[in-house]
Amino acid sequence: MSRIYVGLALMEFGDAEACREVTNGLPQYVVQQLSPTAIVVDHEQLEALLSRLRRQGITPKVTDS
């Protein structure tokens, strides 16, 4: 079965440990883990997630494309 998901954001990490920290520490934002270094998050929760990450000293680059 093929599916198209609308309204999601992709987060890619430089390493699997950083991805694991977000996936385990902030699971309410994670829709699906795609690989050891990539997760899908609900785009409506993206600003809240980015705010939480920034408070933890994590400043991801945001690309709108």
C-alpha angles and dihedrals in degrees: 000000000000122000136188117205118202126196099031134127127214120222118195123191132202091232141015094245093061090049091049091051092056094041093050098034100044105024094153089075098047118094097174139347109229100182139344088281104032135067136174118229131188106262090219088062095044098099092048090049093048090050091052092047093049091051086056091052095256113130111183121194109248116215121189103205 
